[in-house]
Amino acid sequence: MFDKRFKITLLFNANKVYDRQVIKGIGDYLQASQCDWDIFLEEDFRCRISKLQHWVGDGIIADFDDPEIEQALKGLRVPIVAVGSSYENPENYPEVPYVATDNRALVSSAYEHLKAKGLEYFAYYGMPKSEDSRWAMERESVFQQLVANDGYECAVYRGLETNAESWQYAMNRLADWIQSMPKPVGIVAVSDARARHLLQVCDHLGIIVPDKVSIIGIDDEDLTRHLSRVSLSSVAQGCRKMGFQAAKMLHRQLQGHDLGKPRLLVGPEQVIERQSTDYKALKDPYVIQAMHYIRHNACKGIKVEQVLDYVKVSRSNLEKRFKDDIGHSVHQEIHCAKLDQAMSLLRNTELSTSDIAELCGYPSLQYMYAVFKKDLELTPKAYRLSRQQQDEDEDE
């Protein structure tokens, strides 16, 4: 006896990483359950609801962070599962089965990550208030509660909507806000896209990230993290799990189960730390300047002499300051910065080892192999394979 073949519509705008990951999770459930669904998704992965009333089908999974989608589906007599933001006020949830990203857990993970660095002043960069940004307002509220509960001070800036015409004005106002805050400061951005604004403005202002401003986003968006010189730390949402659970709920409804109006909150997967929050509580201004120069230039083959020229102090002076503040030499810091970048490229890209050796400023591939064997007791290839295996084990 075969199950009925159901026609299912997915209402998402898959130009966003959040929606793409939810859709992947739905696919995970289809593969795992082998349920027989015909999936309708626009060919360009954009959501169009203008002719939704003419659609004939059996079920819908939809992004209810979009108020137009939520409104369009009211009164539709088919099983619906909504996916979207969590809410502090239970009355804000829709009257359908709902799978939510846990905003409190997301923001808490980002905030605790910054707090663990020893920072004592915090800020939040959000979005202008609108019906489309209800999720951003929820995160802002949670952030303010968390900081107040710990007795710290914080600043909140929602910023401006950005487009080609307003971009420069919006960045200038953001620059004013960043300059107005005491340093060092840890900033939680409502999304990776907004975090990129912060990284760009800090770069233009010459404000050192992460020593003066530490920044963490939310989404772990692949595209965003490659568009700035400083790699972005971020909180990875549990979007695939959300999609999986939403598809599971819809499947049960299609099988005739009355689910009522359950609400399932899905927490973040993990915090991925990168350069933007690699904050060390450094006190010496010369060491801070030198560290900034090393981070941005280590892979260009610089030597200690170039660092000395940049900070304009003698070698013995700077070496003493390094030993007092971070416990090792300037040369060792350059060495560690190059090795960290090589390890990151091996983990996160498919570049060849020879290309990575060149990009990280090693004189030859053989030299990079010798560094890896000495420091990690692994070849670069073995390191890459070990990390891939570790990632596969974590996914399982």
Disulfide bonds with the S-S distance in Angstrom:
none
